[in-house]
Amino acid sequence: MPKIVRPVILTDRGFRCAAFLRWLKEHHLDYVVRIKKGSRMTEGDRRRWKLGEEESKVGELRFCEGVRYGLYHDRPRELRIDVALCWRVP
């Protein structure tokens, strides 16, 4: 593969498990994964929220860097991801 090409793994929410995301990060692979409404996020200031409960407005776009994805034994996981939020118009 040419050095100027960087593959990006694109998956649907069936591949959203934290173990898979951690594996992608450990192998320095770029990825985009759609995660489902209700997924738990924890920001750097320890504020927790679920996707779909972040009070976004129709058409709003937001980018959250370094959020912890999911919970492990009711504690935020050490897996940090960047999350792009957008309100999909039906």
C-alpha positions as CSV (number, residue, x, y, z in Angstrom):
1,M,0.0,0.0,0.0
2,P,1.4,3.5,-0.8
3,K,2.5,5.5,2.2
4,I,0.2,8.4,1.2
5,V,-2.9,6.2,1.6
6,R,-4.3,5.7,5.1
7,P,-7.2,3.3,5.3
8,V,-10.2,4.2,7.5
9,I,-12.3,1.5,9.0
10,L,-16.0,2.3,8.6
11,T,-18.5,0.2,10.6
12,D,-22.1,0.3,11.7
13,R,-23.2,0.1,15.3
14,G,-22.9,-3.7,15.4
15,F,-19.1,-3.1,15.8
16,R,-19.4,-0.6,18.6
17,C,-18.1,-2.7,21.4
18,A,-15.4,-1.1,23.5
19,A,-13.0,-4.1,23.0
20,F,-13.1,-3.6,19.3
21,L,-12.6,0.1,19.5
22,R,-9.6,-0.4,21.9
23,W,-8.1,-2.9,19.4
24,L,-8.4,-0.3,16.6
25,K,-6.7,2.3,18.7
26,E,-3.9,0.0,19.8
27,H,-3.2,-0.8,16.2
28,H,-3.2,2.9,15.3
29,L,-6.0,2.5,12.8
30,D,-8.3,5.3,11.9
31,Y,-12.0,4.5,12.2
32,V,-15.5,5.8,12.1
33,V,-18.1,3.8,14.0
34,R,-21.8,4.7,14.3
35,I,-22.8,4.1,17.9
36,K,-26.4,3.8,19.1
37,K,-28.6,6.2,21.0
38,G,-28.3,5.5,24.8
39,S,-24.5,4.8,24.7
40,R,-22.9,6.1,27.9
41,M,-20.3,8.9,27.6
42,T,-18.2,10.5,30.3
43,E,-16.5,13.8,29.6
44,G,-13.1,14.9,31.1
45,D,-15.0,16.8,33.9
46,R,-16.7,13.5,34.9
47,R,-20.0,14.7,33.6
48,R,-21.9,11.6,32.3
49,W,-24.6,11.5,29.6
50,K,-26.2,9.1,27.2
51,L,-26.4,9.7,23.5
52,G,-29.8,11.2,22.7
53,E,-30.0,12.9,26.1
54,E,-27.4,15.7,25.4
55,E,-30.1,18.2,24.6
56,S,-29.0,18.8,21.0
57,K,-31.1,20.9,18.7
58,V,-32.3,19.9,15.2
59,G,-29.5,20.3,12.7
60,E,-26.9,21.0,15.5
61,L,-23.4,19.6,15.1
62,R,-21.1,19.0,18.1
63,F,-17.6,17.5,18.5
64,C,-16.6,16.0,21.9
65,E,-12.9,15.1,22.2
66,G,-11.5,12.5,24.5
67,V,-14.8,11.2,26.1
68,R,-14.8,7.9,27.9
69,Y,-17.0,5.4,26.0
70,G,-19.2,3.1,28.0
71,L,-19.1,1.9,31.6
72,Y,-17.2,-1.0,33.1
73,H,-18.6,-2.2,36.5
74,D,-20.5,1.1,36.7
75,R,-17.2,3.1,36.2
76,P,-16.2,5.0,33.0
77,R,-13.9,2.8,30.9
78,E,-10.4,4.0,30.2
79,L,-11.2,3.9,26.5
80,R,-11.2,7.5,25.2
81,I,-12.7,8.4,21.9
82,D,-13.7,11.5,19.9
83,V,-17.4,11.7,19.2
84,A,-19.1,13.7,16.5
85,L,-22.8,14.4,17.3
86,C,-25.4,15.4,14.7
87,W,-29.1,15.4,14.8
88,R,-30.3,13.4,11.9
89,V,-33.4,14.8,10.3
90,P,-36.0,12.1,9.4
